[in-house]
Amino acid sequence: MAFQKLFWWKRTGIFLVPCALMLALPAKALIIPQSPEESPSTPFSSAEEESLPGIHPTLSPSKDAEIVYRFHVKGKSEPHEVKVLFSGSGDKLRIEQLDSVGITILDRPGQKVYYLNKERHFYLGMRPLHGLRSPFFLDLEMHYVPKGAKKIANVTCREWDITSKYGHANACVTEDGLILQQEGADSEGTSGKLEALSVSYHPLPPSSFDIPSDYHNIRAPKTDVPGVAQTPNEKND
């Protein structure tokens, strides 16, 4: 989802949600650290594999993970910290801004975004008309060039130069699809940096990515947001 669209919701005053994370960070890469004791033992790609056309990092997480990130948007004075829960299926995530009452849930298969308010127990569902986008999703439309390996938060990852029609970014990605560090421009040309501070690998209950039963649905103001359609009065499955 575009930078301007998500910030529109913050301007309405309806939600105190982690809009800044989803919109201000480059839509090229996601950043997740791994715990040293659980760092995957699978070796990185060989020199022969690196020379093959179409090589790319693992595009989505393959393990349940809970990560705290620090992110900074270029031109903004203060960095922020967020907690992100990743489904090991690679198709859902939950974003909580630590200094806010807001939660954002992304449902990739359903192509839906849900904004929740923890304090007032309400939610709003939206469906991007041009597809669900997030700084935490990599895709095959991007061009990847592998670089050397390094450690972030004491975890080994492979550096990648990432180029697309939106601009350039670089990221350090683990073999199981977790990005430890990322910096570059998002689809709207906004530059930012994201880095993992901590990570915990543990099974996450499916309810982590569901709307609680005691939350009620609200309708958005009538102000039009280009490229976004509000979902029916229903909760995610």
N, C-alpha and C positions, 0 to 999 in steps of 0.2 A: 504494500500500500504506500502511496506517495507521502512524502514528508509533510506537505501542506495539508493533506486530508486528515492525517492523524492529529496534527496540532489544532485543527479546527475543533475537534471534540474537546480538547483541553480548554479552548477559549470559551466554549459554551458554558463552562462552569458546572456541567452535569456530573462529570467524572473527574476524580483526581487519579488518573491512570498513568501508567508508564509510557505515555505517548512519545516522550522524547527518545526513549530507547529504540522503539520500533521504527521511528521515522528519521531520527538524526543520524543513525549509524548506517554505514554503507550496506546496501542490500547485497553485497557480494559474498559476505562470509559470516560465519558464526564463530564465537569464541568460547571454548570450554576447556578448562584445565582438567588433568587427570591426577588422581592421587598416586604418589610414587609406588605404593605397594600394589596398585592395580593397573599400572601401565602395561599395555599389551606387549607381548613378547614377539609378535609377528614382525619380521624384518621389513624395512622400507623397500620400495621398488628398486630393482636392480638397474644398472646402467642400460642394459638392453631394453628393459621395459620403458625407461624414461624416453627412449628414442622413438617409441611407437606413437603414431598419430592418435589424437583423441585421449591421451592420458590425462587423468584428473584425480583429485583426492576423493576419498569417500564423501558422498554428497549429503549424507544425513547421519545422525547418531545411531549407533547400533546397541547402545546400553542405556538403561535408565540412569539419569544423573541429575544432581542438584548442584547448581553452580552459582557463586556470587561473582559478579563482574563490577569493574569500575569502567565507566565510559565517559568520554568527553567529546563534545561537539565543538568543532572549530568556530571561534567567534563567541563562544559562551564562556563565562568566567569560571564557573564551578563544575567540577566533575560530579557524577552521581553514581550510586551503587544500586544494583538491582540483583534480585534472586531469580534464576530461571530454572524451571523444572523441564527436563527433556524426556519424552517417551522413548524407550529403546526401539520402538517400531519406526521411529524417525518421522512420524506424521502429526504429532501434537506437541505443543509446548505451552508453558504457563509462565508469565512474566509478572513479577511483583516489584514495584519500586519501593525501596525500603523506607523512604521518607514520605510515603503516601498511603492512602487507603485503597488505591486502585489496583486491580488485577486485569491482565489481558490474557485471554486464552485463544490460541490459534488452532483451528481444526483444518488441517491440510486436505484430507480426503473430502470433507464437506465444503471446502472453500469458504469457511466462515471465520469471522472474528467476533469474540464476545468481550465486552467491557463490563467488569463487575466492580461494585462499590462495597467494600467489606463493612463499612460503618453503617450504611443505610440499607444494605441487603437488597439492592436492585441490580439489574443487568440490562445491557442493550446488545443486540446481535446485529451484525452487518455482514454483507457479502460483497467483496470487491468485484466490480463488473468486469475488470480486465485481469482477474486472477489474483490469488493470494500471494503477497510478497512480504518478505521479512529479512532483516539482516542476518537471521539465523538459518536461512535456507540457501544452499548452493544449487546451481543448476547447470545443465549441459550447454546452455547458450553462451556460457562464459568460456574464455580461452585460458588454459592453465599452463604455466611453465614451472616445473619443479626446480627447487634450489636445494641448498644444503639443509642438514638437520641441526636442530639446536634444542635447548631445554628452556621451557617456560614453567615457572612454579615447580621446578625440579622434575619436570616431565618432558620426555623427548617428543618432538613434533617435526614435521617436514615443512619447510617454508615454500610458499607458492606465490608467484606473480600472477595476478588475475586481471584479465582485460575483457571488457565487454563494450557494447555501444554506449554504456552509461559512464565509462571512465576506467580508472585503474585503481587497484587495491593490492595489498599483500596480506597474506595470512599464514599462520603456522598451524597446521592441521595434523592431528594424530591419525594413526591407521584405522581407528574405529570411528572416524568422522567427526571428531571433536576439535574445534579450533581454539587454540590457547591465546592467540593474539591476532589482532586484525587492525589495519589502518588503511584509509582510502576514502573515496567519494561514493556517495549513494546515488540512486537513480535520478535524484533531482540536482546532483552536483554538490551536495552538502558533504563536507569533509568531517571525519570523526575518527576516534580511536577507541578500541575496546580491548580490555585485557582481563583475564581471569584472575581472581584473588584466591579462591578456594573451590574445591570440588568434593562432592561426596557421591560415590557410586552405591546405590542401594535400590531395592525394588520399590517402585512407586505405585500406590494403589490407583486403579483406573479413575477413582473419584477425584484425583488430583487435577484432572482435566475436564471435569464435569461442573455444571452450575449447581450449587447446593439447592436442595429442594425448598428451602425457606426463602429463596431469593425471588423477587417478582420482576416481571418484565416491564420496561417502560418504553414509550415511543420517543424518538428523537424530535427535536424542534423541526419545524417545517423548512428551515434553511436548507437549500440543496447543497449536497456535497458531490461534485463531479466524480463519476467513476465508482460510486458506492451505492449499493441498494440495501435498504434495511431488511432484515430477515423477518419472516412471520413471527407471531407471538408464540414462540416455541423455544424449548431448551435443547442444548446439544445432546446427542445420543450418547 
